[in-house]
Amino acid sequence: MDIFDSAVRTKGDLAGVFEYEEIDGAKNATAYFYLHRVDGETTGSVLGAIPVRSGQWAITEADVAVRWDSNEQRVGLFVFGTLVAAFDATTGVEYGGRYGKDFNAEIPWS
């Protein structure tokens, strides 16, 4: 099973994108959170990538949400309702990732 979720900033210039892909079965799955530049109707270049998890993972699309914070400076990945990774669109700083290892990373959010 593959899972995909995204959120585009109101300006329409950037998007946070989560992708979980099973390659040749669940044991070879990978999950990444990306910051993409948006060019019109299509997704442009990748500005950043945070590895979230490798291997089998018992999640569904309902367990994942990508959201921008209130001032649209940071875009975050929420898994099971918890913020696990984020990009600061202004500074380019990446937070979190590596679910299960540093799952409780301090990630600024407003």
N, C-alpha and C positions, 0 to 999 in steps of 0.2 A: 504494500500500500504506500502511495506517495501522498505527502501533505504539503500544501502551499498556502501561504497567507501573506498579505501585503497591506501597506497603508501609504498613501501618497499625501505629502504635505499640501496644505491648502493652496500654497503658491503654485503647486504643480511641478516643482523643480526637482524634488527628491522623494525617494520611496524607501521604506524599510521592507525587506522581503525575507520571509522564512521559507526554507525548502528542506523537506525531509524526503529522501529518495532511497528506495530499496533497490539495490543492484544485484541481480541473481539471488534474491531472497533476503529476508530480514537480517540475517547475520552480517551482511555486507552493506548495511544501511549507513548513510551519512546525513547529518543535519547541520545546516549553516544558516547564519543570519547575515544578510547583506545590506549595505547602503548603496543604492543605485541612483545615478543621475537619470532624470526622466526627460526624454526628448520628444515632445508632442504626445502622440498616442502610444509610443513604444518606450520600452525601457532602454536607456542608454548604457553608458559605461558603469562598471562596478567601481565604487570609490573605497569600499572596505568590505572585509569578510571576517566574521567571527565564527570559528568552529564551535558548534554547540555539543555535538555528540557523534560518536561512531558506534556502530553495532546495533543490535536489536533494541527497540524502544517501544514500550507499550503506551503509545499516545494515539489520539485521534484528532481530527481537525477541530473538534469542539474543545480540546485541551489547550489550543494555541491561539494567541491573539497578538497582532502587531498594532501598536498605537503610538501616536505622537503625544508628547507632554503638552501641558496647557499653553505654553508659549511657542510650541513647535520648534524648539531648539534641539530636543533629543527625541529619537525614535527608539522604542523598546520592544523587546520580545518577552511576552508573558507566557509561561508554561504552567498549567495548573493554577493560574491566578497569581503567580509569583514572577516578578521581574527578574529575568536570568541573563539578559544581555541588552546592551544599548549602544547607540552611536550618538555622539555630540556632533550635530551637523555644522556648528560654528567652528569648533576647534579640531574636529576630526578624531577626537579621542574615542577609543573603543573600550567598553566595559563588559566584564563578565564572560560568559561562554563556558565551555568545558563542563557542561551539566554533570553533576555527580561528583565533581572534584572541587570546584570553587562556586558551588551553586548559590552560596550566600554572599556573593561579592557585594561590596558597597557600591551602589550605583545611584548617583544623584538623580532625583526626579522631582518634577513640580507639577 
